[in-house]
Amino acid sequence: MKKTYKIEVDCANCANLMEDAARKTSGVAAATVNFMTQKMIVEFADGQEPASVMKDVLKACKKVEPDCEIEL
């Protein structure tokens, strides 16, 4: 399952770091962050609950960029 989330990130480099953090999160099959559109597209692994996985993605992204926001 793929879902798109609105994000708030300050720079393109931070967006790349957030993308890497999201991809490494358990339950995420693929992730793309677009700095220009301020969107994150996440493809979840089979059988994963998107809401709980996104909480982990947000935690991972906040380690990279503390003031980032993801509208869950």
All heavy atoms as a GROMACS GRO file, in nm:
protein
  544
    1MET      N    1   0.084  -0.117   0.000
    1MET     CA    2   0.000   0.000   0.000
    1MET      C    3   0.090   0.124   0.000
    1MET      O    4   0.190   0.130   0.070
    1MET     CB    5  -0.087  -0.002   0.126
    1MET     CG    6  -0.163   0.127   0.144
    1MET     SD    7  -0.242   0.150   0.306
    1MET     CE    8  -0.313  -0.004   0.342
    2LYS      N    9   0.052   0.221  -0.082
    2LYS     CA   10   0.124   0.349  -0.090
    2LYS      C   11   0.037   0.459  -0.032
    2LYS      O   12  -0.083   0.461  -0.056
    2LYS     CB   13   0.154   0.385  -0.234
    2LYS     CG   14   0.288   0.346  -0.282
    2LYS     CD   15   0.314   0.405  -0.419
    2LYS     CE   16   0.435   0.339  -0.481
    2LYS     NZ   17   0.460   0.386  -0.614
    3LYS      N   18   0.101   0.549   0.044
    3LYS     CA   19   0.029   0.665   0.096
    3LYS      C   20   0.117   0.788   0.080
    3LYS      O   21   0.239   0.778   0.086
    3LYS     CB   22  -0.004   0.646   0.244
    3LYS     CG   23  -0.119   0.552   0.268
    3LYS     CD   24  -0.164   0.560   0.411
    3LYS     CE   25  -0.314   0.548   0.415
    3LYS     NZ   26  -0.372   0.594   0.537
    4THR      N   27   0.053   0.902   0.062
    4THR     CA   28   0.123   1.030   0.048
    4THR      C   29   0.094   1.114   0.171
    4THR      O   30  -0.020   1.124   0.215
    4THR     CB   31   0.076   1.103  -0.079
    4THR    OG1   32   0.100   1.019  -0.191
    4THR    CG2   33   0.153   1.234  -0.097
    5TYR      N   34   0.200   1.174   0.226
    5TYR     CA   35   0.188   1.258   0.345
    5TYR      C   36   0.245   1.395   0.316
    5TYR      O   37   0.348   1.408   0.249
    5TYR     CB   38   0.265   1.196   0.462
    5TYR     CG   39   0.210   1.062   0.503
    5TYR    CD1   40   0.261   0.946   0.447
    5TYR    CD2   41   0.108   1.052   0.596
    5TYR    CE1   42   0.210   0.821   0.484
    5TYR    CE2   43   0.057   0.929   0.634
    5TYR     CZ   44   0.108   0.814   0.577
    5TYR     OH   45   0.058   0.692   0.612
    6LYS      N   46   0.180   1.498   0.369
    6LYS     CA   47   0.231   1.634   0.359
    6LYS      C   48   0.338   1.649   0.467
    6LYS      O   49   0.318   1.608   0.580
    6LYS     CB   50   0.118   1.733   0.382
    6LYS     CG   51   0.156   1.877   0.358
    6LYS     CD   52   0.031   1.964   0.358
    6LYS     CE   53   0.056   2.111   0.350
    6LYS     NZ   54   0.179   2.161   0.306
    7ILE      N   55   0.451   1.707   0.427
    7ILE     CA   56   0.561   1.725   0.523
    7ILE      C   57   0.603   1.871   0.526
    7ILE      O   58   0.563   1.950   0.440
    7ILE     CB   59   0.685   1.638   0.486
    7ILE    CG1   60   0.741   1.678   0.350
    7ILE    CG2   61   0.650   1.491   0.491
    7ILE    CD1   62   0.877   1.620   0.322
    8GLU      N   63   0.681   1.903   0.626
    8GLU     CA   64   0.741   2.036   0.636
    8GLU      C   65   0.889   2.016   0.662
    8GLU      O   66   0.928   1.968   0.768
    8GLU     CB   67   0.676   2.113   0.750
    8GLU     CG   68   0.716   2.259   0.752
    8GLU     CD   69   0.641   2.333   0.862
    8GLU    OE1   70   0.517   2.325   0.866
    8GLU    OE2   71   0.709   2.397   0.943
    9VAL      N   72   0.970   2.047   0.562
    9VAL     CA   73   1.115   2.030   0.573
    9VAL      C   74   1.181   2.154   0.514
    9VAL      O   75   1.132   2.212   0.419
    9VAL     CB   76   1.161   1.898   0.506
    9VAL    CG1   77   1.131   1.899   0.358
    9VAL    CG2   78   1.306   1.869   0.533
   10ASP      N   79   1.293   2.195   0.575
   10ASP     CA   80   1.355   2.324   0.544
   10ASP      C   81   1.447   2.327   0.422
   10ASP      O   82   1.462   2.431   0.360
   10ASP     CB   83   1.432   2.375   0.665
   10ASP     CG   84   1.341   2.399   0.784
   10ASP    OD1   85   1.222   2.427   0.763
   10ASP    OD2   86   1.388   2.386   0.898
   11CYS      N   87   1.512   2.215   0.391
   11CYS     CA   88   1.608   2.220   0.279
   11CYS      C   89   1.611   2.086   0.206
   11CYS      O   90   1.567   1.984   0.259
   11CYS     CB   91   1.747   2.257   0.329
   11CYS     SG   92   1.824   2.132   0.433
   12ALA      N   93   1.663   2.087   0.086
   12ALA     CA   94   1.668   1.968   0.003
   12ALA      C   95   1.757   1.860   0.066
   12ALA      O   96   1.725   1.741   0.060
   12ALA     CB   97   1.717   2.002  -0.136
   13ASN      N   98   1.867   1.900   0.127
   13ASN     CA   99   1.955   1.803   0.191
   13ASN      C  100   1.884   1.732   0.306
   13ASN      O  101   1.895   1.611   0.322
   13ASN     CB  102   2.083   1.871   0.241
   13ASN     CG  103   2.182   1.771   0.296
   13ASN    OD1  104   2.210   1.670   0.233
   13ASN    ND2  105   2.232   1.798   0.415
   14CYS      N  106   1.809   1.808   0.384
   14CYS     CA  107   1.733   1.749   0.495
   14CYS      C  108   1.629   1.652   0.440
   14CYS      O  109   1.604   1.547   0.499
   14CYS     CB  110   1.666   1.858   0.578
   14CYS     SG  111   1.783   1.968   0.658
   15ALA      N  112   1.567   1.687   0.330
   15ALA     CA  113   1.468   1.598   0.267
   15ALA      C  114   1.532   1.466   0.227
   15ALA      O  115   1.474   1.359   0.248
   15ALA     CB  116   1.405   1.667   0.146
   16ASN      N  117   1.654   1.472   0.173
   16ASN     CA  118   1.725   1.349   0.136
   16ASN      C  119   1.757   1.265   0.259
   16ASN      O  120   1.744   1.142   0.256
   16ASN     CB  121   1.855   1.382   0.061
   16ASN     CG  122   1.831   1.428  -0.080
   16ASN    OD1  123   1.728   1.396  -0.139
   16ASN    ND2  124   1.924   1.503  -0.134
   17LEU      N  125   1.799   1.330   0.367
   17LEU     CA  126   1.830   1.257   0.490
   17LEU      C  127   1.704   1.194   0.550
   17LEU      O  128   1.707   1.082   0.599
   17LEU     CB  129   1.896   1.350   0.591
   17LEU     CG  130   2.034   1.404   0.552
   17LEU    CD1  131   2.082   1.509   0.651
   17LEU    CD2  132   2.135   1.290   0.543
   18MET      N  133   1.592   1.266   0.541
   18MET     CA  134   1.465   1.212   0.590
   18MET      C  135   1.422   1.092   0.506
   18MET      O  136   1.370   0.994   0.559
   18MET     CB  137   1.356   1.320   0.585
   18MET     CG  138   1.367   1.422   0.695
   18MET     SD  139   1.246   1.554   0.678
   18MET     CE  140   1.092   1.465   0.684
   19GLU      N  141   1.444   1.100   0.377
   19GLU     CA  142   1.410   0.989   0.287
   19GLU      C  143   1.489   0.864   0.326
   19GLU      O  144   1.433   0.755   0.336
   19GLU     CB  145   1.439   1.029   0.143
   19GLU     CG  146   1.398   0.927   0.041
   19GLU     CD  147   1.420   0.976  -0.101
   19GLU    OE1  148   1.353   1.074  -0.142
   19GLU    OE2  149   1.503   0.916  -0.171
   20ASP      N  150   1.619   0.882   0.350
   20ASP     CA  151   1.703   0.768   0.391
   20ASP      C  152   1.655   0.710   0.524
   20ASP      O  153   1.649   0.588   0.540
   20ASP     CB  154   1.849   0.812   0.404
   20ASP     CG  155   1.915   0.837   0.269
   20ASP    OD1  156   1.863   0.790   0.166
   20ASP    OD2  157   2.019   0.905   0.267
   21ALA      N  158   1.622   0.797   0.620
   21ALA     CA  159   1.574   0.751   0.750
   21ALA      C  160   1.444   0.674   0.736
   21ALA      O  161   1.424   0.570   0.798
   21ALA     CB  162   1.557   0.870   0.844
   22ALA      N  163   1.353   0.723   0.651
   22ALA     CA  164   1.224   0.656   0.631
   22ALA      C  165   1.245   0.519   0.567
   22ALA      O  166   1.181   0.421   0.606
   22ALA     CB  167   1.133   0.742   0.545
   23ARG      N  168   1.335   0.511   0.469
   23ARG     CA  169   1.360   0.384   0.399
   23ARG      C  170   1.414   0.277   0.495
   23ARG      O  171   1.390   0.159   0.475
   23ARG     CB  172   1.460   0.404   0.287
   23ARG     CG  173   1.401   0.470   0.167
   23ARG     CD  174   1.503   0.484   0.057
   23ARG     NE  175   1.445   0.545  -0.060
   23ARG     CZ  176   1.515   0.603  -0.155
   23ARG    NH1  177   1.648   0.605  -0.147
   23ARG    NH2  178   1.455   0.656  -0.258
   24LYS      N  179   1.490   0.319   0.596
   24LYS     CA  180   1.551   0.225   0.690
   24LYS      C  181   1.455   0.182   0.801
   24LYS      O  182   1.488   0.095   0.879
   24LYS     CB  183   1.676   0.288   0.751
   24LYS     CG  184   1.788   0.307   0.651
   24LYS     CD  185   1.906   0.378   0.712
   24LYS     CE  186   2.013   0.406   0.608
   24LYS     NZ  187   2.119   0.492   0.659
   25THR      N  188   1.339   0.244   0.807
   25THR     CA  189   1.242   0.213   0.912
   25THR      C  190   1.174   0.080   0.885
   25THR      O  191   1.134   0.051   0.772
   25THR     CB  192   1.136   0.326   0.922
   25THR    OG1  193   1.204   0.450   0.945
   25THR    CG2  194   1.039   0.300   1.036
   26SER      N  195   1.160  -0.001   0.989
   26SER     CA  196   1.094  -0.130   0.977
   26SER      C  197   0.949  -0.112   0.932
   26SER      O  198   0.877  -0.027   0.984
   26SER     CB  199   1.098  -0.200   1.113
   26SER     OG  200   1.031  -0.322   1.106
   27GLY      N  201   0.908  -0.191   0.833
   27GLY     CA  202   0.772  -0.182   0.781
   27GLY      C  203   0.758  -0.098   0.656
   27GLY      O  204   0.652  -0.094   0.595
   28VAL      N  205   0.867  -0.030   0.618
   28VAL     CA  206   0.864   0.055   0.498
   28VAL      C  207   0.932  -0.020   0.385
   28VAL      O  208   1.047  -0.062   0.397
   28VAL     CB  209   0.936   0.190   0.523
   28VAL    CG1  210   0.946   0.270   0.395
   28VAL    CG2  211   0.865   0.269   0.631
   29ALA      N  212   0.860  -0.038   0.275
   29ALA     CA  213   0.917  -0.104   0.157
   29ALA      C  214   0.993  -0.003   0.071
   29ALA      O  215   1.098  -0.034   0.015
   29ALA     CB  216   0.808  -0.171   0.076
   30ALA      N  217   0.940   0.120   0.061
   30ALA     CA  218   1.004   0.226  -0.017
   30ALA      C  219   0.954   0.360   0.032
   30ALA      O  220   0.843   0.370   0.085
   30ALA     CB  221   0.971   0.209  -0.165
   31ALA      N  222   1.038   0.462   0.015
   31ALA     CA  223   0.997   0.597   0.056
   31ALA      C  224   1.064   0.699  -0.035
   31ALA      O  225   1.179   0.682  -0.076
   31ALA     CB  226   1.037   0.624   0.200
   32THR      N  227   0.989   0.805  -0.067
   32THR     CA  228   1.040   0.914  -0.148
   32THR      C  229   0.996   1.045  -0.084
   32THR      O  230   0.880   1.060  -0.047
   32THR     CB  231   0.981   0.908  -0.292
   32THR    OG1  232   1.007   0.780  -0.346
   32THR    CG2  233   1.043   1.014  -0.380
   33VAL      N  234   1.091   1.138  -0.070
   33VAL     CA  235   1.059   1.271  -0.018
   33VAL      C  236   1.088   1.371  -0.127
   33VAL      O  237   1.197   1.373  -0.183
   33VAL     CB  238   1.142   1.304   0.108
   33VAL    CG1  239   1.116   1.446   0.154
   33VAL    CG2  240   1.111   1.206   0.220
   34ASN      N  241   0.988   1.454  -0.158
   34ASN     CA  242   1.005   1.558  -0.259
   34ASN      C  243   1.005   1.693  -0.189
   34ASN      O  244   0.902   1.736  -0.136
   34ASN     CB  245   0.892   1.550  -0.362
   34ASN     CG  246   0.914   1.645  -0.478
   34ASN    OD1  247   0.952   1.759  -0.459
   34ASN    ND2  248   0.888   1.597  -0.598
   35PHE      N  249   1.121   1.757  -0.188
   35PHE     CA  250   1.136   1.886  -0.120
   35PHE      C  251   1.051   1.994  -0.186
   35PHE      O  252   0.988   2.075  -0.117
   35PHE     CB  253   1.283   1.928  -0.118
   35PHE     CG  254   1.305   2.068  -0.068
   35PHE    CD1  255   1.280   2.100   0.064
   35PHE    CD2  256   1.348   2.168  -0.153
   35PHE    CE1  257   1.299   2.229   0.112
   35PHE    CE2  258   1.368   2.297  -0.106
   35PHE     CZ  259   1.343   2.327   0.026
   36MET      N  260   1.045   1.994  -0.318
   36MET     CA  261   0.971   2.099  -0.390
   36MET      C  262   0.821   2.095  -0.361
   36MET      O  263   0.758   2.199  -0.345
   36MET     CB  264   0.995   2.088  -0.541
   36MET     CG  265   1.139   2.112  -0.581
   36MET     SD  266   1.202   2.273  -0.530
   36MET     CE  267   1.120   2.376  -0.646
   37THR      N  268   0.763   1.977  -0.355
   37THR     CA  269   0.619   1.966  -0.330
   37THR      C  270   0.587   1.948  -0.182
   37THR      O  271   0.470   1.948  -0.144
   37THR     CB  272   0.557   1.849  -0.409
   37THR    OG1  273   0.618   1.727  -0.365
   37THR    CG2  274   0.576   1.869  -0.558
   38GLN      N  275   0.691   1.930  -0.099
   38GLN     CA  276   0.676   1.908   0.045
   38GLN      C  277   0.586   1.787   0.072
   38GLN      O  278   0.494   1.791   0.152
   38GLN     CB  279   0.618   2.033   0.113
   38GLN     CG  280   0.709   2.154   0.107
   38GLN     CD  281   0.823   2.147   0.208
   38GLN    OE1  282   0.800   2.151   0.328
   38GLN    NE2  283   0.945   2.137   0.160
   39LYS      N  284   0.618   1.675   0.001
   39LYS     CA  285   0.540   1.552   0.018
   39LYS      C  286   0.632   1.433   0.036
   39LYS      O  287   0.742   1.430  -0.018
   39LYS     CB  288   0.449   1.529  -0.102
   39LYS     CG  289   0.339   1.631  -0.109
   39LYS     CD  290   0.235   1.596  -0.209
   39LYS     CE  291   0.128   1.703  -0.199
   39LYS     NZ  292   0.031   1.696  -0.302
   40MET      N  293   0.583   1.337   0.112
   40MET     CA  294   0.653   1.210   0.132
   40MET      C  295   0.558   1.099   0.086
   40MET      O  296   0.443   1.094   0.128
   40MET     CB  297   0.687   1.190   0.280
   40MET     CG  298   0.745   1.054   0.312
   40MET     SD  299   0.769   1.028   0.489
   40MET     CE  300   0.925   1.111   0.513
   41ILE      N  301   0.609   1.013  -0.002
   41ILE     CA  302   0.532   0.898  -0.047
   41ILE      C  303   0.595   0.774   0.016
   41ILE      O  304   0.715   0.751   0.000
   41ILE     CB  305   0.533   0.886  -0.201
   41ILE    CG1  306   0.472   1.012  -0.263
   41ILE    CG2  307   0.457   0.761  -0.245
   41ILE    CD1  308   0.491   1.021  -0.413
   42VAL      N  309   0.515   0.700   0.089
   42VAL     CA  310   0.564   0.582   0.159
   42VAL      C  311   0.489   0.460   0.109
   42VAL      O  312   0.366   0.460   0.103
   42VAL     CB  313   0.545   0.596   0.312
   42VAL    CG1  314   0.597   0.472   0.384
   42VAL    CG2  315   0.614   0.720   0.364
   43GLU      N  316   0.566   0.357   0.072
   43GLU     CA  317   0.506   0.228   0.036
   43GLU      C  318   0.534   0.134   0.152
   43GLU      O  319   0.649   0.115   0.192
   43GLU     CB  320   0.568   0.174  -0.093
   43GLU     CG  321   0.502   0.047  -0.138
   43GLU     CD  322   0.557  -0.003  -0.272
   43GLU    OE1  323   0.619   0.075  -0.346
   43GLU    OE2  324   0.534  -0.121  -0.300
   44PHE      N  325   0.427   0.079   0.208
   44PHE     CA  326   0.439  -0.006   0.325
   44PHE      C  327   0.458  -0.152   0.286
   44PHE      O  328   0.403  -0.197   0.185
   44PHE     CB  329   0.315   0.010   0.413
   44PHE     CG  330   0.296   0.150   0.462
   44PHE    CD1  331   0.212   0.237   0.396
   44PHE    CD2  332   0.365   0.196   0.573
   44PHE    CE1  333   0.196   0.368   0.440
   44PHE    CE2  334   0.350   0.327   0.617
   44PHE     CZ  335   0.265   0.412   0.551
   45ALA      N  336   0.533  -0.225   0.367
   45ALA     CA  337   0.550  -0.368   0.345
   45ALA      C  338   0.417  -0.438   0.370
   45ALA      O  339   0.332  -0.387   0.444
   45ALA     CB  340   0.658  -0.422   0.439
   46ASP      N  341   0.398  -0.553   0.308
   46ASP     CA  342   0.273  -0.628   0.324
   46ASP      C  343   0.246  -0.658   0.471
   46ASP      O  344   0.335  -0.697   0.545
   46ASP     CB  345   0.281  -0.760   0.246
   46ASP     CG  346   0.276  -0.738   0.097
   46ASP    OD1  347   0.229  -0.631   0.053
   46ASP    OD2  348   0.320  -0.828   0.023
   47GLY      N  349   0.120  -0.638   0.510
   47GLY     CA  350   0.078  -0.671   0.646
   47GLY      C  351   0.110  -0.567   0.751
   47GLY      O  352   0.084  -0.588   0.869
   48GLN      N  353   0.168  -0.455   0.710
   48GLN     CA  354   0.204  -0.352   0.807
   48GLN      C  355   0.090  -0.253   0.826
   48GLN      O  356   0.018  -0.221   0.731
   48GLN     CB  357   0.330  -0.277   0.761
   48GLN     CG  358   0.453  -0.362   0.753
   48GLN     CD  359   0.495  -0.415   0.889
   48GLN    OE1  360   0.494  -0.343   0.988
   48GLN    NE2  361   0.532  -0.542   0.893
   49GLU      N  362   0.076  -0.202   0.946
   49GLU     CA  363  -0.027  -0.102   0.978
   49GLU      C  364   0.034   0.037   0.955
   49GLU      O  365   0.127   0.076   1.027
   49GLU     CB  366  -0.072  -0.118   1.123
   49GLU     CG  367  -0.174  -0.016   1.167
   49GLU     CD  368  -0.301  -0.019   1.084
   49GLU    OE1  369  -0.351  -0.129   1.052
   49GLU    OE2  370  -0.350   0.090   1.050
   50PRO      N  371  -0.013   0.112   0.853
   50PRO     CA  372   0.047   0.242   0.819
   50PRO      C  373   0.059   0.340   0.936
   50PRO      O  374   0.162   0.406   0.952
   50PRO     CB  375  -0.044   0.298   0.710
   50PRO     CG  376  -0.103   0.178   0.646
   50PRO     CD  377  -0.120   0.078   0.758
   51ALA      N  378  -0.041   0.346   1.022
   51ALA     CA  379  -0.038   0.443   1.132
   51ALA      C  380   0.078   0.416   1.228
   51ALA      O  381   0.150   0.508   1.267
   51ALA     CB  382  -0.170   0.441   1.208
   52SER      N  383   0.099   0.291   1.265
   52SER     CA  384   0.207   0.260   1.359
   52SER      C  385   0.343   0.273   1.293
   52SER      O  386   0.439   0.319   1.355
   52SER     CB  387   0.189   0.121   1.419
   52SER     OG  388   0.194   0.022   1.319
   53VAL      N  389   0.353   0.235   1.165
   53VAL     CA  390   0.481   0.249   1.094
   53VAL      C  391   0.517   0.397   1.081
   53VAL      O  392   0.632   0.436   1.101
   53VAL     CB  393   0.475   0.180   0.955
   53VAL    CG1  394   0.600   0.212   0.874
   53VAL    CG2  395   0.457   0.030   0.970
   54MET      N  396   0.419   0.482   1.052
   54MET     CA  397   0.446   0.624   1.035
   54MET      C  398   0.491   0.691   1.164
   54MET      O  399   0.567   0.787   1.162
   54MET     CB  400   0.325   0.697   0.976
   54MET     CG  401   0.308   0.671   0.828
   54MET     SD  402   0.456   0.702   0.726
   54MET     CE  403   0.476   0.878   0.745
   55LYS      N  404   0.449   0.641   1.279
   55LYS     CA  405   0.500   0.693   1.407
   55LYS      C  406   0.649   0.668   1.416
   55LYS      O  407   0.725   0.756   1.459
   55LYS     CB  408   0.427   0.629   1.525
   55LYS     CG  409   0.285   0.679   1.541
   55LYS     CD  410   0.216   0.614   1.658
   55LYS     CE  411   0.071   0.656   1.665
   55LYS     NZ  412  -0.001   0.587   1.770
   56ASP      N  413   0.694   0.549   1.374
   56ASP     CA  414   0.837   0.517   1.374
   56ASP      C  415   0.912   0.599   1.270
   56ASP      O  416   1.025   0.643   1.294
   56ASP     CB  417   0.858   0.367   1.348
   56ASP     CG  418   0.805   0.280   1.461
   56ASP    OD1  419   0.791   0.330   1.574
   56ASP    OD2  420   0.778   0.162   1.435
   57VAL      N  421   0.849   0.622   1.154
   57VAL     CA  422   0.910   0.705   1.050
   57VAL      C  423   0.930   0.847   1.103
   57VAL      O  424   1.037   0.907   1.086
   57VAL     CB  425   0.825   0.706   0.921
   57VAL    CG1  426   0.873   0.813   0.823
   57VAL    CG2  427   0.828   0.569   0.854
   58LEU      N  428   0.829   0.901   1.170
   58LEU     CA  429   0.839   1.037   1.225
   58LEU      C  430   0.951   1.045   1.328
   58LEU      O  431   1.030   1.140   1.326
   58LEU     CB  432   0.706   1.079   1.287
   58LEU     CG  433   0.702   1.221   1.346
   58LEU    CD1  434   0.735   1.326   1.240
   58LEU    CD2  435   0.568   1.249   1.409
   59LYS      N  436   0.964   0.945   1.415
   59LYS     CA  437   1.072   0.943   1.514
   59LYS      C  438   1.208   0.943   1.444
   59LYS      O  439   1.299   1.016   1.484
   59LYS     CB  440   1.062   0.820   1.604
   59LYS     CG  441   0.955   0.828   1.709
   59LYS     CD  442   0.956   0.702   1.792
   59LYS     CE  443   0.831   0.691   1.877
   59LYS     NZ  444   0.822   0.562   1.946
   60ALA      N  445   1.222   0.859   1.341
   60ALA     CA  446   1.348   0.850   1.268
   60ALA      C  447   1.381   0.982   1.199
   60ALA      O  448   1.496   1.027   1.200
   60ALA     CB  449   1.342   0.736   1.166
   61CYS      N  450   1.280   1.046   1.140
   61CYS     CA  451   1.302   1.172   1.070
   61CYS      C  452   1.337   1.284   1.168
   61CYS      O  453   1.418   1.371   1.138
   61CYS     CB  454   1.178   1.209   0.988
   61CYS     SG  455   1.157   1.104   0.843
   62LYS      N  456   1.278   1.282   1.287
   62LYS     CA  457   1.307   1.386   1.386
   62LYS      C  458   1.450   1.374   1.439
   62LYS      O  459   1.507   1.472   1.482
   62LYS     CB  460   1.206   1.381   1.500
   62LYS     CG  461   1.070   1.436   1.457
   62LYS     CD  462   1.006   1.512   1.569
   62LYS     CE  463   0.875   1.571   1.527
   62LYS     NZ  464   0.884   1.712   1.497
   63LYS      N  465   1.509   1.254   1.434
   63LYS     CA  466   1.649   1.238   1.472
   63LYS      C  467   1.739   1.309   1.371
   63LYS      O  468   1.844   1.362   1.406
   63LYS     CB  469   1.687   1.090   1.479
   63LYS     CG  470   1.629   1.019   1.599
   63LYS     CD  471   1.668   0.874   1.599
   63LYS     CE  472   1.599   0.800   1.712
   63LYS     NZ  473   1.625   0.657   1.707
   64VAL      N  474   1.697   1.310   1.245
   64VAL     CA  475   1.773   1.374   1.138
   64VAL      C  476   1.746   1.524   1.135
   64VAL      O  477   1.838   1.605   1.124
   64VAL     CB  478   1.733   1.311   1.001
   64VAL    CG1  479   1.794   1.388   0.886
   64VAL    CG2  480   1.773   1.166   0.996
   65GLU      N  481   1.619   1.561   1.141
   65GLU     CA  482   1.576   1.701   1.130
   65GLU      C  483   1.474   1.726   1.241
   65GLU      O  484   1.355   1.702   1.224
   65GLU     CB  485   1.514   1.722   0.991
   65GLU     CG  486   1.462   1.860   0.964
   65GLU     CD  487   1.566   1.968   0.962
   65GLU    OE1  488   1.682   1.938   0.926
   65GLU    OE2  489   1.535   2.080   0.998
   66PRO      N  490   1.520   1.775   1.358
   66PRO     CA  491   1.432   1.787   1.475
   66PRO      C  492   1.305   1.870   1.454
   66PRO      O  493   1.204   1.843   1.519
   66PRO     CB  494   1.521   1.852   1.580
   66PRO     CG  495   1.660   1.820   1.538
   66PRO     CD  496   1.657   1.813   1.388
   67ASP      N  497   1.308   1.968   1.365
   67ASP     CA  498   1.189   2.052   1.348
   67ASP      C  499   1.103   2.013   1.229
   67ASP      O  500   1.013   2.086   1.190
   67ASP     CB  501   1.228   2.200   1.341
   67ASP     CG  502   1.315   2.233   1.220
   67ASP    OD1  503   1.372   2.139   1.162
   67ASP    OD2  504   1.326   2.350   1.187
   68CYS      N  505   1.125   1.894   1.172
   68CYS     CA  506   1.042   1.850   1.060
   68CYS      C  507   0.904   1.810   1.110
   68CYS      O  508   0.887   1.774   1.226
   68CYS     CB  509   1.107   1.732   0.987
   68CYS     SG  510   1.089   1.574   1.070
   69GLU      N  511   0.807   1.818   1.022
   69GLU     CA  512   0.671   1.777   1.055
   69GLU      C  513   0.617   1.689   0.944
   69GLU      O  514   0.642   1.714   0.827
   69GLU     CB  515   0.580   1.899   1.071
   69GLU     CG  516   0.609   1.984   1.193
   69GLU     CD  517   0.588   1.911   1.324
   69GLU    OE1  518   0.499   1.824   1.332
   69GLU    OE2  519   0.663   1.938   1.419
   70ILE      N  520   0.545   1.585   0.982
   70ILE     CA  521   0.475   1.498   0.888
   70ILE      C  522   0.330   1.495   0.932
   70ILE      O  523   0.302   1.460   1.046
   70ILE     CB  524   0.532   1.355   0.886
   70ILE    CG1  525   0.681   1.356   0.851
   70ILE    CG2  526   0.455   1.268   0.787
   70ILE    CD1  527   0.748   1.220   0.863
   71GLU      N  528   0.240   1.535   0.844
   71GLU     CA  529   0.098   1.533   0.879
   71GLU      C  530   0.046   1.392   0.868
   71GLU      O  531   0.029   1.340   0.758
   71GLU     CB  532   0.020   1.629   0.788
   71GLU     CG  533   0.049   1.773   0.816
   71GLU     CD  534  -0.037   1.868   0.734
   71GLU    OE1  535  -0.143   1.825   0.684
   71GLU    OE2  536   0.004   1.984   0.720
   72LEU      N  537   0.026   1.329   0.981
   72LEU     CA  538  -0.024   1.192   0.984
   72LEU      C  539  -0.172   1.199   0.984
   72LEU      O  540  -0.255   1.140   0.975
   72LEU     CB  541   0.027   1.118   1.108
   72LEU     CG  542   0.180   1.117   1.125
   72LEU    CD1  543   0.219   1.050   1.254
   72LEU    CD2  544   0.245   1.046   1.009
   0.00000   0.00000   0.00000
